[in-house]
Amino acid sequence: MTKKVLITNVHLDLGAGRRGTDMGSSAMHVAGVMPALEKLGHKVVGVHNLGQVSQEAAEVGDLRMRYLGVINEVCRELADGVECSLQQGVFPLLLGGDHSQAIGSIAGVSRYLKRQGKSLGVLWVDAHTDMNTPDSSPSGNIHGMPLATLLGYGPEELTAICGNGAALSPEHVVVFGVRDVDRGEAQLVKKTGIRVFTMSEIDARGAGACLEEAMQILGRATGGIHLSYDLDGSDPAVAPGTGTPVPGGLNFRESHLVCETLARSKRLVSMEVVELNPILDIENRTGKFAVWLIQSALGRTILWN
């Protein structure tokens, strides 16, 4: 199905522990994301740039939630832009940026759907569950907190972006590819009851079986699915350019199967790809890989259509 696509380049790295993800979207453009989308028959209706002030000019603030002020501003602007895109019948494709941006992107989609009385499902592909809070985080980096925040646990400035209530309900969230969870956030994972597919389970059961169950869970959401793809969910062998690599992740085909499964469902309403750090990459391998994933999520198949 042909889509009108608005690309938003999110230049943000203050949520991460290492600089560089603010250039991630540029790496995906160098890898040819726009021609790739057009080759699939989609129409790119615009490219927006949204970004942080430089680290040197930003206030760190509370060390339990570093750079909260700047991240709050970026996420609020992003949420407004995403909501506006959906109102105009345009598919939001968000190129990150560290994963703290998901607080804004998902809040925007959720706000749009809530006004129609619908709920949002989120497939969160990540090596981590990103469910720390300022009280549990060992680093104070907000890119480790976005999913908790979207479920209503986090700084009030950020939980309020969605408006009334939490952006997400636990029963509509699936985290896929997990292999590194802090002790403190594990407690919140258990408390909320969100479905987490660890790499151990994926290895034992197979990616296909796990994705089938994941799609059944996400099918409970009445308004569609947002894909939040942290590139460290994939193995460093295929995605070396990330700041928090963890060995043993999704391999090349498993990563594509995630995206192809969502494309086949025809329920994908928005997508973001985050945590690409070109400083740490090798000849833009991760940038090219990210573009391939975007193509798979937006309808590219081996035998075409």
N, C-alpha and C positions, 0 to 999 in steps of 0.2 A: 504494500500500500504506500503510495507516494505521500510524503510528508513535506510540509513547510517547516523548515528548521531554523531556529535562531540560535546562533552560537554565542555563548558568553565566555570570554576569557577571564578567569578569576586569578588575578595576580596577588596571591596571598601565601606567605610562609611564616607569619608570626605565630601561628598555632603549633608549628612544628619545632622540634629540637634542633634542626639543622636548616640553614638557609638554602634557598635554591628552588623550592617548589613554585615560587612566584613566576618562574620562567617555564613551567611545565606546559602551559597552553601553547607557548611559542614553539616548543619542540614538536607538538602535535601538528601545528600548521606547517612547519618545515617538512614533516613526514607526509603532508598532502591530505589532511583531513577534508578540506573543502572539495577538491576534485574527486575524492573517494565517495563522498556523499552524492555528488552530482552524477557520478557514474552509475549509482544505484537508482537514479531517477528522482531523487529528492531535490527540493529547491531550497537553497540557503538564502533566506530572506534578509539576513543581516548578521553583522558581527559586532558585538558590544564588548567593551573593555571595562573591567571593574577592578579596582585595586586599592591596596593599602598605602599608607604613607611609608616612607623608608624606616627601617628599624631604628636608624639613628635619631629620627625625629619622633618616634613613638614612645609613649610612656608604658613602662613594664607594668606598673601597678602592683596589685596583690600577687605575690609570688605563687600562690596556690592556683591562680588562673591568669597566667601571664598574657599581657597585651589585650585584656578583655575589652577595653574601650574601643580600640581599632577594629577588633574582630566583630564586635557588636555592630559597628557602623557598616562594615562590609556585608555582614549577613543580612541586615535589615534592607540594604539596597538590593541585594541579590533576591531576597524574598519578594520584594515589590516587583522586580523585573520578571521573575518567573511567573508570578500570578498574572501579570499583564500579558505575557506571551500566551498563556493558556486561555485567557479570556478572548484572545484574538484568533484562536484555533491554530496556534503555532507550537511546534514541539520544542521544548527547551533542552539544548545540549550544552552542558556546563563543563568547561575544561579547566581543571584546577592546576595549581592551588592545593593547599593542604586540606585534610579531611574536616577541619573545623568549618569549612564552607558549607558542608551538608546541613548545618543548623539553619542556614538561610534558604538553601535550595529546597529542602524538604518542607520547611515551614511554608514556603510560598505555594507549593503544590497542595499541601494539606489545607491551607486557607481557601484556596480555590474550590476544592472538592467539598469542604465542610459547608460552604455556602449553598451547595446543591444537595446537602444531606447525604453525602457520600464519604466513604472512608478510603484511605490510601494504604496500599501494601508496599513494603520496602524490602528489596533484596539487597543486603549489605554484604558485599564480597570483601573480605579483609582477613589478614593474618591475626588481627586483634579484634576484640569485641567493642572497643571504643566506648566503654561504659564506666569509666572513672568519673568521679565527681571531684570538685576542689578539695574535699576532705580525704579522698582516697588516693588521689593521683600522686605518684612518687616524683613527678617532674614539674607539675603545674602547667604542662603544655595542653592547650585546649583541643588539639587534634586527637587527643586520647579521650575526649569527653562528649563528642557530638551525639552519639546514639543515646546516651543517658539523658542528655539535655532534651532531645526530641521526645523522650518518654516522660519528661517532666521533672527530671532530677538534675539540677545544676543551677548556675547563676540565674537569678531572676531576670536580669537584663536579656538573657538569651532564651530562656523558657517562654518569655512573654511575646516573642516575635510572631508566633503563630496566632496570638490573640487568645480567644477563650479556650482554656484547657490545653493539655499536651498535644503536640502535633501528631503523635502516633499512639496507637494502642498496641500493647505487647503481642496480642494474638495475630497481628497483621505484619509482624516483622520476622524475617529470617536472616540469620548471619551465617555466611558460607565460607569455609576455608580456614577456620580459626586454628591457630597452633601456639598462641602466646597470649596468656591472660594474667593480669596482675591479681594478686590474692584479694585485694579490696574490691575490685570490680567484679570478680567472680561471685561475690556475695549478692551484688545487685542483679547480676544475670539470673541467679537462682530465685531471687525475690520476685522479679518481674515475670519469670517463666518464659521468656522469649526462646524461640527454637534456634539453637546453635548447632551447626554441623561442623564438627572438628575434622581436621584432616585425617585423624585416626578412623573416624566413622566413614568418611568418604573412601578411604583406602579399603576398608573392610567390606563395605556394601557396594561400592562403585558410584561414580559421579551421577550416572543416569538414574539410578534408583533414588539417590538422595535428592536430586533435582525434581523428580516426580513428586516426592513428598513435599518438597518446598513449594512447588506450584499449587498443590492442594491447599496448603496453609495460606498462601498469598491470594488464592482465589476467594477467600472469605471477605477480602476487602472489595467494596462495591464500586470503587472509582478508578481502579487500575493500579499499576505497579510502577514504582520508581526504582531504577537501578543505580545504586551508589557503589562504584567499582574503585576500590583502593588497589592500586597496582601491586602493593606488597602482598595481596591475596594470592597472586601468582608466584610461582617459584622464582628466586633470583636468577636461575639459569635462563629464563625467558624474559624476565623483567628486572634487569640489574640496577636500573636507575631509580631506586627509591631510598629514602632515608632510614627506614626501619626494616631492612630485609630479614626474613626468617626462613631458613632452609626448609624444604619439604612441603612447598606450597602446590597449588594447582599447576599442572603441567600445561603445555601449549594447547592440546586438544581439549582438556577439561575446561580451561578458561574460555575457549570458544564455545564449548557446549553450553555453558551458562548463558552466554549471550544469544546463541541460536535458539535455545529453549524459550527465552523471553520473546524473541522475535516471532516464533511460531504461535505463541499464546495470543498475539495481537492485543495485548493488554498493557504494553509499555507506554506510559504517558510522559516520561521524562527520564533523563539519564545524565550522570556525571562521572567523569574519570578523574581521579585525584592522586596526589602524592608522587607525581612524576618529577624527579629532580635531575635535570640535564647535567648538572655538575658531576653527578655520580654515575652517569650513564656511559655506555660504550658505543660510540659512533651512532648515537640516537636509536639504538636497538629498542629501547623501551618506548620511545616516541612512535616508532613504526608499529610496534606491537599494540599500543593503545589505539591507533587508527584502525588496525585490523579488528580489534574487539568492537569498536564503534560500528564498523561495517556489519559485523555479524549480528549485533543487536538490532540494527536497522534494516535487516532483511537479506544480507548477502548469504547465499548458500553455495555449496560446492558445485551443484549443477545449475545454478542460477534459478530463475523462476519461470 
